[in-house]
């Protein structure tokens, strides 16, 4: 213990003497979480207000296309534009604007769109009526045909696939609703009955619930999603200063003396583990304090940590251990600063990507989902989400914590074994 | 007088080469002796010290230090030896005192003894005014003095010094040699490698000239200096034993 105490003291002093490095270690994660949360929160808030300009060319003269346009105009996220500078948009001018990237979306409603829908509806209804009421005298054509009418949607290639899906989905759902309405109206006409109740009453409604382990309903905020991801990112970035610290010591004369001291590699390593774990925890609490106290002051949603502080601390502690284990391993194997720094940085970014810090794991290809399951950042992220969003207790956290601890032990064991091998007499 | 260090049939060949850095070397150093390990560059001095201090494993032979065999009890030996490497083995961002407190504590020396030894050592080295200054503000000579202190705070029975006075001013050299003489005066065995033959001639009670990993000549300094019926300088003896080959290592 005596030797470890003095080795810890030495590491703390070395860290304190590098003021710039010290500031970077603690300030950068704070700057990171403020910046990311601020941007993400702004995007989320603004997404409700942002209106996507959509060019519309209506070549139909019927009522149904007018209804389509009316419905599109009621959509708060879309702004319908039919003319620019007093000139009506044509098929060609619209396509030209999309091709240049000046405009993002163009919808072209084909000629005789309304007549086509009405005719097709009549055909389907008449056919159905003649089947259900054989004696009934039905007017009009009963022969169904497979003709379709094409509503063209042109997109700027630079537009994101999610916006494309949203626009396509909104139009498809709207047209489908109009088709249903047309069918009901045809039935009403044929049967001479009032069927308006069928369209006025919604049979299914949707309501969003958040499910937690303790059955406490929590509405997740951007901060609750952001804090774990960026905290983990910052914690794992400890890999870089730690591995550089180890490499630097190896390349100094002190390494020769350290190897001749009556103290094991593990004891010396332990002092680094203790100090850097302390750094990780300070980073974590700083980010937590920023999320709880600073965010509401700068207009961001505050993080609610009531009843979750112990759980969050435990997850941060085990995440720190996993990160330190990885850093020690890199520092042990790397021979130069040039090897340790880029490898450390790149591997942390890769681990973050496959761990689901930037993109949800469920959205990844199956192989990547399998890889994500063996990523320490994923275990840690799930641990944080368990505490923050699912109100999980320590027992529920145990599997992920155990995985993080195992990762730490494996890394340290390999590092100690390697050190022992190269120092073996 | 009992033996402090016994080297028996020691050989070392670095992997990937046929060159033998140490070739079947035998040497005995008695307790309280100051052995000067001399030789041209690449002769095998640093390799030998690395083996003796447990940094490198030899291919053949054995080393016994204070009755303990290095291959069997290196942990026990590390408590008995002090190592002063040629490089400044100190943390540049720590003060002289902080460096010494750290290395002393790693040898298991506890307070208040450690604190007392650090303060006394710094005073003996004439650096009391600088004890709380960072090492990166020290001159080469000042660093050498602290480098020496860091290896002897636990009062080792055997000290290994690799070029302890290389590149330092006369004042620092004198302080270092005086301090080493003082340690030797209380029975500490000193094994010292150097290129400074004049210094070795006056400081060492015994010398061993090594070349091509083999001891060329070895014995009490005064006996080694007598050759062909007359007293020669250590430089003459050195050149006679290594001179023709020395150019190969330049």
Interface residues (C-beta under 8 A of the other chain):
Chain A: X2 X3 X5 X6 X7 X9 X10 X13 X14 X17 X18 X252 X253 X254 X255 X256 X257 X258 X259 X260 X261 X262 X263 X423 X424 X425
Chain B: X53 X54 X55 X56 X57 X70 X71 X74 X75 X78 X79 X81 X83 X85 X87 X88 X89 X90 X91 X93 X94 X98 X101 X102 X103 X105 X106 X107 X108 X110 X134 X150 X151
